[in-house]
């Protein structure tokens, strides 16, 4: 039989074991680990903001191939976006899209809606509280059509430039802020490259927003491979594509609907333009019919005189 340890020796051994073990974990909940108020104060003393912007890109059913190619070009340009399946464009599409955005853990949405196989509308929305903008997309030219010489690395962060017209009125300022949130790639995103080698240009002309994408090119001559800061004369811009034009129709306070904040007074729908063209063509036919009736009336009012020698050779 071994001798029993003294009570003082057992207490010393327990204290040594406690010192060797790791500190206890905080309690875990569904939202993470519970932290003590002291740790919260330490974290708040050095606040760090991280941009977690993610964009859901999707389209409606029965979209044409040109518009689908444009959507795929934008997916390639935005490394922080997520592509989803097609959505049926109906009255309840807003609720379905908000649910999709929440399921994919995104904060913004680009929805390409094609109607009658020829008209393309673009919804740009901040989900789930808004605001949202509805555009009519015109002058679409995809990268496959243009075949330009510009080329930049996939996933690199773009530099966004806006024309001075965006600061003139409040609705242009709101559109500028929404475009910046959607098209600007967040810093340190896992799919992005940590440098800039292309520029997104947004300019306003005739109350339309024109989009261009340029590569930043620099001629490296000599042994030095780096350019001096501010040496812009050696840099050139080469267009990459795609090209498109956005005509704003309405700005809503909610996501895919809600009270109207702004309505474009100069907007004319494509249906009215086509009906006016048909009326012009119908006007040409009506003019021809009127000319024929006028000719008949003139012949009846001014008949030809009877020719005496008309039947001379018939005998």
PyMOL commands that set and color helices and strands:
alter all, ss='L'
color gray80, all
select helices_A, chain A and resi 7-20+37-45+65-77+93-103+143-146+164-167+170-183+232-234+270-301
alter helices_A, ss='H'
color red, helices_A
select strands_A, chain A and resi 28-29+32-33+55-59+81-83+108-115+119-126+132-141+156-162+193-205+208-218+235-239+243-254+257-263
alter strands_A, ss='S'
color yellow, strands_A
deselect
rebuild
show_as cartoon
